[in-house]
């Protein structure tokens, strides 16, 4: 038995009955975090909290060995290749995290991204990606200047123009977690996403988590606007909303959708629901400590708790439901889970 986590009968039944035949034999996970707890900085206070905190309850770190073990346990009979990047918080040593990812990518021949910060000059940004053999960057709102209120952060505050120019010059990739309470439907987000598409057409922009549209209320008219785009693609990591997935498929088609997980948080045992536009992760009582103050977490007990399986399986099952509703073919599914991501990676590598 693995010491990383237990695979229960409920998990085996879920996988065998709903996912095994749906998933292709070969998958490429475009969105995974790999880091060691040793890169955590001494807590000094003063770092603004700009993201939900519940993911930190799942795993203190995720070594490359743990990532491979997760795939072995969750996907028997499947081959999964990850694209890796480090932790995205100023509470960690960013340089040390990038170096660990570089070493893992080199050792295991994996694609990887460099976690970058907006204060890096164009030269520092470019040199770091080239030196590490990265395919581009992972950016995050945590790195925007501390004086900017969380609700007012814009994409350009953590992905500035001078870095986009470098990405555009090389045709590199950016993994973009959009900010702001409005999520995908936020008009500022949509405007800047369209600007990036127009002004930096060579950048391979991946909109993470379907733009954080975790509930139907997060969509607004976003897909009507984004249906006009040609270049940006969307991963559905850490998202379990079949309706959102179905609307995404209608808007952009299967060629612009990528499988991503956001491991290690998808090791969580949970079922996600939406209430009045707020997503809630249902977890077994006591499984993740005191979550009473987190509006995105709720504890359940008894039979309901016993039926909880992996967040990963819930995400994949939601996409299965959407894919079947939109009549995606076996080839479409293979594109989403492998071919689309591999084509992006190959395109970048050929440009080097």
C-alpha positions in Angstrom: 0.0 0.0 0.0 1.3 3.5 -0.9 2.1 5.8 2.0 1.1 8.9 0.0 -2.7 8.3 0.2 -5.1 5.5 0.3 -7.1 4.3 -2.7 -10.5 3.1 -1.3 -13.1 0.9 -2.8 -15.2 3.9 -3.6 -12.3 5.3 -5.7 -11.7 2.1 -7.6 -15.4 1.8 -8.4 -15.6 5.4 -9.5 -12.6 5.0 -11.8 -13.7 1.6 -13.2 -17.3 2.6 -13.8 -17.0 6.2 -15.0 -13.5 7.1 -16.1 -11.4 4.2 -17.3 -13.0 3.7 -20.6 -13.6 7.4 -21.2 -10.0 8.5 -20.7 -7.4 7.8 -23.4 -4.4 5.6 -22.6 -2.0 8.5 -22.9 -2.6 11.9 -21.2 -0.6 15.1 -20.8 -1.4 17.1 -17.6 -0.7 20.7 -18.5 -1.1 22.1 -15.0 0.9 20.7 -12.1 2.8 22.2 -9.1 6.0 20.5 -8.0 7.9 21.9 -5.0 9.6 20.9 -1.7 8.6 22.1 1.7 12.3 23.1 2.2 11.8 26.1 0.0 9.2 27.6 2.4 10.5 30.9 3.8 10.4 31.9 7.5 7.1 33.5 8.1 7.6 37.2 8.8 4.1 38.6 8.2 3.2 41.4 5.9 2.6 39.3 2.8 -0.9 40.0 1.5 -3.3 37.1 1.2 -4.7 37.2 -2.3 -5.9 33.6 -2.8 -8.0 31.0 -1.1 -6.2 29.2 1.6 -7.9 25.7 1.5 -5.5 24.3 -1.1 -2.7 24.5 1.4 -4.6 21.9 3.6 -4.1 19.1 1.1 -0.3 18.8 0.8 2.6 20.6 2.3 4.6 19.9 -0.8 4.6 17.8 -4.0 7.9 16.2 -5.0 8.3 14.9 -8.5 8.2 11.4 -6.9 4.9 12.1 -5.2 3.5 13.4 -8.5 4.4 10.2 -10.4 3.0 8.2 -7.5 -0.3 10.1 -7.7 -0.7 9.2 -11.3 0.2 5.6 -10.6 -2.5 5.3 -7.9 -5.2 7.3 -9.7 -4.8 6.1 -13.2 -4.0 2.4 -13.4 -3.3 1.4 -17.0 -2.8 5.0 -18.2 0.4 6.9 -19.1 0.4 10.5 -17.8 3.1 13.1 -18.6 3.0 16.3 -16.5 4.0 19.8 -17.4 5.5 21.1 -14.2 6.0 24.4 -12.4 6.7 25.4 -8.8 4.7 27.0 -6.0 3.2 30.5 -6.6 3.6 32.4 -3.4 6.0 34.9 -1.9 6.0 32.6 1.1 8.4 30.4 -0.9 11.8 30.9 -2.3 10.9 31.4 -6.0 14.4 30.9 -7.3 14.9 27.7 -5.4 11.5 26.4 -6.6 12.4 27.1 -10.2 15.7 25.4 -9.8 14.0 22.3 -8.4 11.6 22.2 -11.3 14.5 22.7 -13.8 16.3 19.7 -12.3 13.2 17.5 -12.3 12.4 18.5 -15.9 15.9 17.7 -17.0 16.1 14.4 -15.2 12.7 13.1 -16.4 12.6 14.9 -19.8 9.5 16.8 -18.8 8.1 20.1 -20.1 8.2 22.9 -17.5 7.4 26.6 -16.9 9.3 29.2 -14.9 7.4 30.9 -12.1 8.1 34.6 -12.7 7.5 37.9 -11.0 6.4 41.2 -12.6 9.4 43.2 -11.3 11.8 41.1 -13.4 13.2 43.1 -16.3 12.8 41.9 -19.8 16.4 40.7 -19.8 16.1 38.9 -16.4 12.8 37.3 -17.6 14.2 36.1 -20.9 17.5 34.9 -19.5 15.8 32.9 -16.8 13.5 31.1 -19.1 16.3 30.3 -21.6 18.8 29.2 -18.9 16.3 26.9 -17.3 15.1 25.4 -20.6 11.6 26.4 -19.7 8.8 26.7 -22.3 7.5 29.9 -20.9 6.2 31.2 -17.6 3.6 30.6 -14.8 2.4 34.0 -13.5 0.2 34.7 -10.5 -1.7 37.5 -8.9 0.2 37.0 -5.6 3.1 38.7 -7.2 1.4 42.0 -8.0 2.7 44.9 -6.0 1.5 44.7 -2.4 -0.1 48.2 -2.4 -2.7 47.1 -5.0 -5.9 45.9 -3.3 -6.7 42.3 -4.3 -10.0 43.3 -5.8 -8.3 45.8 -8.1 -5.5 43.6 -9.5 -5.4 43.5 -13.2 -3.6 41.0 -15.5 -1.0 43.5 -16.4 -0.1 44.0 -12.8 1.5 40.5 -12.7 2.1 39.9 -16.4 3.5 43.2 -17.6 3.9 44.3 -21.2 7.6 44.0 -21.3 7.4 40.4 -20.4 4.6 39.7 -22.9 6.9 41.2 -25.6 9.5 38.6 -24.7 7.0 35.8 -24.7 5.7 37.0 -28.1 9.2 37.3 -29.6 9.9 33.6 -28.8 6.4 32.2 -29.1 6.5 31.0 -25.5 3.7 29.9 -23.2 2.1 31.6 -20.3 -0.1 29.8 -17.7 -2.6 32.6 -16.7 -4.8 32.5 -13.6 -6.9 35.5 -14.1 -7.7 37.8 -11.0 -10.7 39.7 -9.7 -13.9 38.7 -8.0 -15.9 38.6 -11.3 -13.7 35.8 -12.5 -14.3 34.9 -16.2 -17.1 37.4 -16.7 -15.2 40.4 -15.3 -15.1 43.0 -18.1 -11.5 44.2 -17.2 -10.3 40.6 -17.4 -12.1 40.0 -20.7 -10.7 43.3 -22.2 -7.2 42.5 -21.3 -7.4 38.9 -22.5 -8.6 40.2 -25.8 -5.8 42.8 -25.9 -3.2 40.1 -25.2 -4.6 38.0 -28.0 -4.5 40.9 -30.4 -1.2 42.6 -29.5 0.8 39.5 -28.7 -0.4 36.9 -31.2 2.6 34.5 -30.9 2.1 34.0 -27.2 0.6 30.6 -26.2 -1.9 31.8 -23.6 -3.5 29.1 -21.4 -6.4 30.4 -19.4 -6.2 28.2 -16.3 -9.3 26.7 -14.6 -11.6 27.9 -17.5 -11.0 31.4 -16.2 -12.0 30.4 -12.6 -15.6 29.9 -13.8 -16.4 27.3 -11.1 -20.1 28.0 -11.1 -22.6 29.0 -13.9 -22.9 32.5 -12.4 -19.2 33.1 -13.2 -19.7 33.0 -17.0 -21.9 36.0 -17.8 -21.4 36.7 -21.5 -17.8 35.7 -21.5 -18.1 32.8 -24.0 -19.9 35.0 -26.5 -16.9 37.3 -26.4 -14.2 34.7 -26.2 -15.8 32.6 -29.1 -14.3 35.3 -31.4 -10.7 34.6 -30.2 -8.4 32.3 -32.2 -5.3 31.7 -30.2 -5.9 31.4 -26.5 -6.6 28.0 -25.0 -8.3 26.9 -21.8 -7.4 24.2 -19.2 -10.1 22.9 -16.9 -7.9 22.2 -13.9 -9.5 22.2 -10.4 -13.0 22.7 -12.0 -15.8 20.3 -11.7 -18.7 22.1 -13.4 -20.1 20.2 -16.3 -22.3 23.1 -17.4 -19.3 25.4 -17.6 -17.4 22.7 -19.6 -20.3 22.3 -22.0 -20.5 26.0 -22.6 -16.7 26.1 -23.2 -16.9 23.3 -25.7 -19.7 25.2 -27.6 -17.7 28.4 -27.6 -14.2 27.3 -28.6 -14.4 23.6 -29.7 -12.3 20.7 -28.6 -9.0 21.9 -30.2 -8.6 24.7 -27.7 -9.3 22.8 -24.5 -6.5 21.1 -22.4 -6.6 18.7 -19.6 -4.9 20.0 -16.5 -5.2 19.0 -12.9 -3.6 21.5 -10.5 -2.1 18.7 -8.5 -1.5 18.2 -5.7 -4.8 19.8 -4.6 -6.8 17.2 -6.7 -5.7 14.6 -4.2 -8.3 16.1 -1.9 -11.4 14.0 -1.2 -14.3 16.2 -2.0 -17.4 16.8 -4.0 -18.0 20.3 -5.1 -21.3 22.1 -5.2 -22.4 25.6 -6.1 -24.7 27.7 -3.9 -25.7 31.2 -5.2 -22.6 31.5 -7.3 -20.2 30.3 -4.5 -18.4 27.0 -4.9 -18.3 24.8 -1.8 -16.0 21.8 -1.3 -17.7 19.1 0.7 -15.1 17.2 2.8 -15.3 14.6 5.6 -15.4 16.1 9.1 -11.9 16.5 10.5 -10.1 15.5 7.3 -8.5 18.9 6.7 -8.5 20.5 10.1 -10.7 23.5 11.1 -12.4 24.8 8.0 -15.3 26.6 9.7 -14.1 30.0 8.6 -13.8 29.1 4.9 -16.8 29.8 2.8 -15.5 27.4 0.2 -15.4 24.4 2.6 -18.1 22.4 4.4 -17.8 19.3 6.4 -20.1 16.3 6.0 -20.4 13.1 8.0 -21.5 9.4 7.9 -22.6 8.0 4.5 -22.1 11.2 2.7 -18.5 11.4 3.8 -17.9 7.8 3.0 -18.9 8.3 -0.6 -16.4 11.1 -1.2 -13.8 10.3 -3.8 -10.9 12.3 -5.2 -11.3 15.8 -6.5 -9.5 14.6 -9.6 -12.2 12.0 -10.4 -14.9 14.6 -9.8 -13.3 16.9 -12.3 -12.8 14.3 -14.9 -16.3 12.9 -14.5 -17.8 16.4 -15.0 -15.8 16.8 -18.2 -17.0 13.3 -19.3 -20.6 14.4 -18.8 -20.0 17.6 -20.8 -18.2 15.8 -23.6 -20.9 13.2 -24.0 -23.6 15.9 -24.0 -21.7 17.8 -26.8 -21.1 14.5 -28.6 -17.3 14.7 -28.7 -15.7 11.9 -30.5 -12.9 9.6 -29.3 -10.5 11.7 -31.4 -11.8 14.9 -29.7 -11.1 13.3 -26.3 -7.6 12.3 -27.3 -7.0 15.9 -28.5 -8.2 17.4 -25.2 -6.2 15.0 -23.0 -3.0 14.8 -25.0 -2.7 16.0 -28.6 -3.6 19.7 -28.0 -1.0 20.1 -25.3 1.6 18.1 -27.1 1.1 20.3 -30.2 1.7 23.5 -28.1 4.8 22.1 -26.6 6.2 20.8 -29.9 5.6 24.2 -31.5 7.6 26.0 -28.8 10.4 23.4 -29.0 10.7 23.7 -32.8 11.1 27.4 -32.5 14.3 27.0 -30.4 
